[in-house]
């Protein structure tokens, strides 16, 4: 019901526009500048033009041209033009100008010169109207596809996170580790953020950084005495917004690759800062053993997804780079953030 109501409303706008266009075009054609008055007999000539344009606009365009039947469309338009010329020559001119224009048959070129401009204007505006409507539908479809892609990519992160950390929690619980309550607390905080706080496409930057701090602390519990983890950030303004759950993928990959290939000497460094111009800089570095990770670093957990999200959300306003330096894998990301309205 709601969709049909919207369609009816759009049809009303179209018919209103067409009515206004016809009135303006008729006034332009019927007004005689020499005598400074309207020639009302021109109404019948204009009616001929309007009927021909109506056939082209509402029958031949949708049934032939838009279905790519171009030859049939051209032939149909030609038939309509011929019929309009015959109607003007044999009927309208004979009635209103029997002793002038009505005697000049076959004045085909004269009639064609009269017919083509108004028909071209009416058909051209109809074509432009349809093109605008199609572009609006295309834009709406692109937005819908973009939103569905973002939701799909966002949801792909949660299963990986739950799978890895629930296994770790289970292991600590079996061992009756005193760190179990801390893990539960951190996991609860992170899940609350994922499920409730980041339903929108963008969240405040300070809230995202607090989530990343809890997220890092949760993984840091698994390092124990095998290495060190640094998390550095500067106070940021709450007026800037960022897409949620993008940066956590890089942090998760850093822990994954370090812990998978090293039993000790793990070093993970995470730094974030925001410039006065709103450029957010994220840096993450982790140690790794090249032999164990040479096929995995470029195919990290969720890395392809986060790259797609960056392309969708920050086209032309982000720069992502990766580097391997003497046993360290580094991620550098710069994003031009927008301010909260």
Buried (B, 14 or more C-beta within 10 A) or exposed (E): EEEEEEEEEEEEEBEEEBEEBBEEBBEEBBEEEEEEEBEEEBBBBBBBBBBBBBBBBEEBBEEBBEEEBEEBBEEBBEEBBEBBBEBBBEEBBBEBBEEEBBEEEEBEEBBBEBBEEBBEBBBEBBBEBBEEEEEEEEEEEEEEEEEEBBEEBBEBBEEBBEEBBEEBBEEBEEEEBEEBEBBBEBBEBBBEBBEEBBEEBBBBBBBBBBBBBBBBBBBBBBBEEEBEBEBEBEEBBEBBBBBBBBBBBBBBBBBBBBBEBBEEEBBBBBBBBBEEEBBBBBBBBBBBBEEEBEEBBEEBBBBBBBBBBBEBBBEEEBBBEBEBEEBBBBBBBBBBBBEEE
